[in-house]
Amino acid sequence: MWKKKLYVQNNLEPFPLSRTKLELYHDCRKCFYNDLIYGIRRPLGPPLVLNSAIHQIVTNEFDNYRIKGEKHPIMNYEDFDMIPSNHTNLKLWRNPFTGIRHLDKSTNFNLYGSLDDLWIEKKKNEYLVVAYKITSKKHSLQYENINENYWRQLSFYKYLLKENNLNVSDIGFIIFLNAKKDVLSFNNRLGFEMNLFSNELNTSWIKSSLENAFNILQSSSHPPPSSTCKYCQYVNLVNVLK
């Protein structure tokens, strides 16, 4: 049976810290502490099997253009002459069990994350970080509706790529697939609206976040819960009712 690796204070062995765990730190430091110190995870929802299948189909579609060395129609983006990258490590970096990694020596965190895709801007010879997102909204997605943690995710990947000596663009891309609900018949097909969004990726927050996360894990006192954490609010309510 798989056993969760817990954080051991003052351990000389590097501790694996994923992008999702760093996002948990941003969301609620108490949940972050309980997860990594005690192995108490937030309740998990049902597996998103359909999303995973669609994600793989999108991956296959861009891989076909990768093999041909051509740009996907959605990549006709102003000021960017880009195609899917054929980097030799892409398969490794996409694998959730290996991912792309970097050892942060100041905290001894072995940082890692798995990429969705990597494109290259041919004129500038810069790599572009790309994420796929699947959703189902009534109206077309707009830039202002994109969750900020998606851009943090790309910023984290940009940081890892740069630490692996890649020339990475400051601009990242998100492909959103929005399932259409206004169709009259199914006919064994699910239609999607595909949109491409870009944003400048800020990595300045990463070093301070790692240091703060390290200090929390090294402390013997529990950090307070986030005021917006619904999980901590639920636990507090249960305790009150008891």
C-alpha positions, 0 to 999 in steps of 0.5 A: 500500500502506498504510504504518504511521505511526511515532512521531518524537521531538520532532515538532511534528505531533500523533501519533495514539494509539488506545485499543488502543495505550494498552492495549498500553502497559498490557500490555507497554511493550517491545511498545508501544515496538517497535510505535510506534517501529519498526513491529514489531507483535505477530503478528495472529490470524485475522480474527474475521469471525463476531464482526464480523457479530454485532456489526453485527447487535446494532448494527442491533437497537439502531439500530431502537430508536434510530429509534423512540425506545424503550428496548431490553428489556435497558435496563430497569435499576434507577435508569436511565431510558435509551434509545439516543442520537440524538447527531448525531456518533454515526455519526462516532464509531462509524466506525473511520477517524474515531472520537471524538478529542481532542488532548492538548496536554501529550503532543501525542497525538491520542487516538482510539477508535471507540464501539460505542454511546451511550445517554442517561439521560433524567432526568439528561440524561447520556450513557452509554458502551456496549460490545458483547462477543461470546464463547462460554462454557459457563456464564453470564457473571458480573461477576467474569469480565469482563476489566479492560481492558474497563472501561478501554476504556469509561473511555477513551471516557468521557474522550474524550466529556468532552473533547468537552464531553458530560455523561457518566455515571460509569457505563458498560455492557457488553452481553455476547452469550454463544453457547449450546453446549448446543443439540441442533440448529443449524437455521441459527440461532446462539443467544445469551444477552444480559447487561448489566453496569455499572460505575463508570468511573475515568479517573484513570489516563489522564493519568499513562499518557499522560505515561509513554507519552510519556516512553517514546517520547521515550527512546532506551533500550528499556523492559524487557519485561513479565514476563507478556508471552507475546510477549516470552517467546517471543522470549527463548526463541527467542534462548536456543535459537539 
